[in-house]
Amino acid sequence: MAYTAPRISTRPSGRRHPLVATAMVLPLATLLVVVFGGWDAVVTQASSVGVMLGR
């Protein structure tokens, strides 16, 4: 039977840096906002929360 060496990971285990994760997500988030008109929904929700908090 052949001996197989254990796989060596080139990427360290753990979490990504927050800026890297943000840079990965922003293009998709921007596309979704443009395609689905999400900016209006964000503004509406923020306005509702502001009214609820009394601002």
PyMOL commands that set and color helices and strands:
alter all, ss='L'
color gray80, all
select helices_A, chain A and resi 18-36+38-52
alter helices_A, ss='H'
color red, helices_A
deselect
rebuild
show_as cartoon
